[in-house]
Amino acid sequence: MVDVEKAPGAEPQAGQGEPVRRSDAEGCLAVAVRIPVRIVVLVLVLPVRMVWDALVVAGRFLRDTVLRPAGRALAWLGRALFVWPLVGLWRYVVVPLAKGVGWLGHVLLVVPAVWLYRWVLTPVGHGLGWFFTRVGAVLAAIGRGLYAGLAWLGRYLLVVPAVWLYRWVLTPVGHALAWCGRGLVWCGRQVARGVGLVVTGVGFVLYWTVRVLLVLPALAVWRWVFTPIGRVLAVVGREVADALGHAWRIAGHLSRAIGRFLGTVLRWTVAEPARWVYRSVLTPAGHAVRDAVLRPLAAAGRAAGRATRQALASARLSVRQARADVRRMLFGDPAGRRPVDRREPSAAEARTLGRSTTALTKD
């Protein structure tokens, strides 16, 4: 292993870059594996990254030009076909119908039920409560007497004989059985102690047998075989993971450079000629068509519209006059309106700002 760690007391000199990276944890194997692995991984990852970037660009274009407008159109269609009809049905059918059903239920069920509860069930309940209160008082008195009698009979027929049986029969028998049980427990303890000694000896022998035949060889294989192999695989895996990260970033830069180059080529071969054709050829041609054809046609259309509206207005006026003439010939002239006396002073008799008299106080 190559030791490139700097001395403990050394300090980085002024003007130098960041301190030297410690490589004592990497060793010769990591340094030897790193460069080839990164080259191979870069060659393998670059096509994948370019395909990925192309798919991302295509997906964004498809989202902006197809999926988003289609989604908006489907959303509007869904609102027009489902949401708005359902809202109208709920607002103008279900809600009025529910209000009508609620009012009908209130009139047919709630009001009769309240009347029945207030004027029928409440008086009947009060009467039944008074009746059962009186009956309960009588039954309580009878029950207390029966309870006292049954308690006296139970005391002298059950409790007193049971206490005598427990004190003079069951207690001596229980003491005898407890003494016998203590003897059996002592014997069991002695037997269990002997069995425990035998089991301990057998377990000690089995432990050392398994340790010598299985554990120590497995420990040696783990320490001297699997651990070095695992360290080598860990170094290789770490270097492969680092190489994948570096290769993905480098492939991204290369992919963006290639994309910019292709975009520039398409711009100068397709976009710029198309823009020049649009600006230099199609736009003047469109302006000429607009000035020579479309504007005269629009002016002629507006003039024709005005003439048509004037002709229609004249025709409506002629029809209105003819209808009025026919009405006069059939029914005569309409009677004039009779003047109405509003009892208001005329303009000459009314009070003004320069006169001090009114219509009622004038001379």
Secondary structure, 3 states (H helix, E strand, C coil): CCCCCCCCCCCCCCCCCCCCCCCCCCHHHHHHHHHHHHHHHHHHHHHHHHHHHHHHHHHHHHHHHHHHHHHHHHHHHHHHHHHHHHHHHHHHHHHHHHHHHHHHHHHHHHHHHHHHHHHHHHHHHHHHHHHHHHHHHHHHHHHHHHHHHHHHHHHHHHHHHHHHHHHHHHHHHHHHHHHHHHHHHHHHHHHHHHHHHHHHHHHHHHHHHHHHHHHHHHHHHHHHHHHHHHHHHHHHHHHHHHHHHHHHHHHHHHHHHHHHHHHHHHHHHHHHHHHHHHHHHHHHHHHHHHHHHHHHHHHHHHHHHHHHHHHHHHHHHHHHHHHHHHHHHHHCCCCCCCCCCCCCCCCCCCCCCCCCCCCCCCC
